[in-house]
Amino acid sequence: MNDPIMTDMRSAYSKALIHLGKENPNVVVLGADTTDSLKTSDFGKEFPDRFFNVGIAEANLVTISAGLAYSGKISFASTYAIFLPGRAVDQIRNNIAYPSPLGKKGLNVKLVSSHGGLSVGPDGGSHQQIEDIAIMRVIPNFRVLIPADTVAVSKLTALMAKEYGPFYMRMARSKTPLIHSESQNFEIGKGITLRDGSDCTIAACGITVRMALEAADSLQQEGISCRVLDMFSIKPIDDEILEKAARETGCIVTTEEHNIFAGMGSAVAESISESYPVPIKRIGAQDMFGESARDNEVPLLLEKHGITSFNIAKQVKEIRSKKL
């Protein structure tokens, strides 16, 4: 593959929020003392009366965003993934997801985190959030998204604003390669086929989508045809695209920057087991915490957990021998 164009998800999120703020006076943005890092402070410069930095108080961040949503606002609350959902699960569950005014499902709050996964290398294992998908996808009424690039961030931010109800979206800390064109359509609950193939399917999300495409390229040189899916919508997950992939390719490898338990790979396995069971291999953190890694060492940390294009290709070769 050609050298990718690298772009920053947080900058894309900031621009998308400002655009939404100009379109809709009910959009409000909240942060928890990380507003400069997440670049949501730019929204505050444009709309100071609709911007709230609550300080290092994540439970309050969630509760205040819920109160604003209950009063008719569209709340976007953001901080690092280790803090949101990490420090505020009770408030997320009981103050956002549980209330259902006028028969609606939950409140109109959009939780958007940054610094998710192992690639938050320098922050160390204590801050490398690898459990957030598991936490958020089991909370009723929440929808869970993991964009692969800045195009996805911008379009999903706009979609979240238009669709009523609670969302959780996780962004990466580091710059990410462009995967999608500006013309790409996104729909909640629908995956995207980035590359067709017949021998195996690679289902990926977030920063691992680029790895999946690289793995498919290398396998193609060996005569192995791989389908690549961007499963950015973890909940709801696209059962239809997964069943089709299972029937047509006969095996699936999933890859994510998350614990292999209860993450995207588990969601894929659950879906496939009820529609058209085929062999599945999950790549991700192997039920172990991360560790400190300087920025230039992050690839080594990901390699330790098998989150590389090389390992994806290796697992594809191995799982093909288990096809029914």
Salt bridges, closest charged atoms under 4 A:
ASP8 OD1 - ARG10 NE 3.90
ASP8 OD2 - LYS39 NZ 2.97
GLU23 OE2 - HIS19 NE2 3.21
ASP42 OD1 - LYS45 NZ 3.70
GLU58 OE1 - ARG87 NH1 3.40
ASP132 OD1 - ARG170 NH2 2.83
GLU163 OE1 - ARG143 NH1 2.90
ASP196 OD1 - ARG227 NE 2.99
GLU214 OE2 - ARG210 NE 3.11
ASP217 OD1 - ARG195 NH1 2.32
GLU222 OE1 - LYS317 NZ 3.02
ASP230 OD2 - HIS180 NE2 2.76
GLU240 OE1 - LYS190 NZ 3.44
GLU243 OE2 - ARG247 NE 2.99
GLU248 OE1 - ARG227 NH2 2.73
GLU248 OE1 - LYS244 NZ 3.18
GLU270 OE2 - ARG137 NH2 2.83
GLU291 OE2 - LYS304 NZ 2.46
ASP295 OD1 - ARG173 NH1 2.90
GLU297 OE2 - ARG294 NH1 3.19
